Amino acid sequence: MYVTHLVAPKYGSTETECEDAVTVLPGCSHDHMLREPLTVGVSDGATESALAKDWARLLSRTAAEQAMERPDLLAGGAAFEEFAASAVAQWDPWLAEYTHARVVEGRPLKWYEHTKLAEGAYATLLTVRVDPDPGPETGASEQSWRWRAAALGDSCLFHLRDDRLVRAFPVVAAEEFGTVPDLFGSRNHDAALLGRRTRFTEGRCLAGDRLFLMTDALAAWFLSSHDQDSAVRQLLEFSGPEDLGGFTRWLDGLRERQQLRNDDVAVVRIDFEGR
């Protein structure tokens, strides 16, 4: 497997203001071939909530770390609920450190910030784990990989074969993005409720397949493209972190043509190679 990811802020915002977050484990350079399990957490912070970018980063990191340790997390049930509870439990200690740092910097929280923070931070979450299946020498006819995914909200996974879309999850049509997505709240201690709102699925990739993971703005553009072959070709132009400048300019071009909503964008690309 080869994996890379790109994260770009909305037009008019800086990288530090970007509320989309990605964690890929194991961490490695994009041109390194992985033969071991891979986990990814993609999170889109809700702008309306305070410290959404920080919650998205914490959530994506925790999801990737725990999916690496516990594959059964992506099957739902008790394992996912335990993860959800542990993610929420990290928020108040993180917030206490943040509040203290603001005091030390001479920028204590304002009264209205306290009010907003009491409501919690919110974000979507897409978690994916990929495991190599046994190779041809153990009886399989061809090299393959099993992927499992959990999605709360509208960050999406797309499975391509021969660069044609064969699976979309959890959103399958562009018009579905018109609704308010489910969100993972930093103060939602009802882990069972979070588990019920999360969707789970799995699939299998063969050599030559690709997975794309995208936050909602780019996913909506992809699903609404009348020429999906062209959409795939455009995405494949960007294959590593050195392409971030070109990627950002491409996004701005789509925005100028009103083909892409002006929002933060995160995309993860996983390519599967044969032996």
Secondary structure, DSSP 8 states (H G I E B T S, - for coil): -EEEEEEE--TT--GGG--EEEEEES---TTS---S-EEEEEEEE-TTSTTHHHHHHHHHHHHHHHHHH-GGGGG-THHHHHHHHHHHHTHHHHHHHHHHHHHHTT----HHHHHHHHT--EEEEEEEEEEE---GGGT-SS-EEEEEEEEESS-EEEEEETTEEEEEES--SGGGGGS----EETT---HHHHHHH-EEEEEEEETT-EEEEE-HHHHHHHHH-S-HHHHHHHHTT--SGGGHHHHHHHHHHHHHTTSS-SS-EEEEEEE----
